[in-house]
C-alpha cells in the first residue's frame, strides 16, 4: 500500500469511477476489544468526489491510489 497524503488522487475499491482528491486523513479509535489488549487506531480518509461533488468518508482499506 502506498502512503497517501492530502492532495493525492484516490478512488474507491468497490466503485472505481468514484474518484477525487484527499482533503483530510485522520484516525478513529476502534471500539472492539480483545483479551490480548486493545486494537490500534484505524485510518480514515475524506475526499471530494469528482463524480458527485460530495465529501466521501472511507476507511483507508477501501481506497486506492490513482496515478
N, C-alpha and C positions, 0 to 999 in steps of 0.2 A: 504494500500500500504506500502510495506517495503521501508525503506530509503536505497537507493543504494549508493555505494561507488566505487571509482576507484578500479578495480581488481575483482569486483563481476561478476559472470556469469549471462548473461541475454539472452532472446530470444524475437523475435518479436511476438506480439499477433496474428497477421494475417498470420504468416509464422513461425510456431514453430520449424521447423528444422533449421532455421537460427539463430544459437546461437553464442555467443562469449563473450569476456571479455571486460569490460568497460575500455576505455583509457582516457576519458575526460567527465566531467559533467560541463555544463555551462548554462547560462540563456540568452534568447533573449528577447528584448522588443517587446511588442505586439503593432502593428501599428493601430489597430482598436480602435475607440473611443466610448465613451458613454456619454450621457448627465449627468450622475451621477458622472463622473470622469474617470480617466484612469484605465486601467486594470493592474494587476500585471505582472511581467515578467514570461515567460514560460520556464520550464526546458527542455533542450535538452541533449541528450546523444550520445557520439560517442563510438562505439565498433568495434573490429576487428572480422569479421565473420569467423567462422571455416569452413563454407560451401564454401565460395568463396574466402576467404583471403583478401577481401577488407574492407575498413573502412566504416561502416554504420553510418549515422547520422539520429537520430529519436527523436520524441517527447517522453517525459517520459511516457505519457499515452499509447503509442504504444509499450512499452517494458515491459517485465515481468521477475521477478527474477526466476532463475533456481537453484535448490539445487545442 
